[in-house]
Amino acid sequence: MTEPAGQHEKPFLYVVVCAAGVAADVGRLITSAQERNWEVGVIATPVAANGFFDVAAVEARTGRPVRSAWRTPGEPRPFPAPDAVVVAPATFNTLNKWAAGIADTLALATLCEAAGLGVPIAALPCVADALAAHPAHREGLARLRGMGVRFGDPYAGETEPGGGRPEFGWERALDLVRRD
């Protein structure tokens, strides 16, 4: 069951999930947020919702549907208004479209709207080094910072010597939107 905006007791966090391999571990972010007294709703890019993480497990953990498509006119809002938004992992495509004001998915429209409403937003970029070097990406990050978006350290996901990968900083996103 969902409640209308403004009717929730705990602060409400939107988690926007993009299509990157580390998205499979988004449950870590959700669990950490819940341990910090957040209610959580997940909005996924259409590609992310199609196999990049376990949608059923996330729905069970949050008690809410994962959203990736707009609701129809007259359909009730499934989440209350957000008190904060985290986009993790934040991919090259999503970051660049968001910075350009392109809202062609529910995830992007949500990010554009949250920025316009002044909702605190944290992003954990997950972008390969070669893509991160693209001028449009650097300019987009500067524009998003100018809009007040708070960024965690970039994550390229490159394999380390020995075959492992560095840890993705899920909890850092919560530190960036912490309410004092």
Secondary structure, 3 states (H helix, E strand, C coil): CCCCCCCCCCCEEEEEECCCHHHHHHHHHHHHHHHCCCEEEEEECCCCCCCCCCHHHHHHHHCCCCECCCCCCCCCCCCCCCCEEEEEEECHHHHHHHHHCCCCCHHHHHHHHHHHHCCCEEEEEECCHHHHCCHHHHHHHHHHHHCCCEECCCECCCCCCCCCCCCCCHHHHHHHCCCC
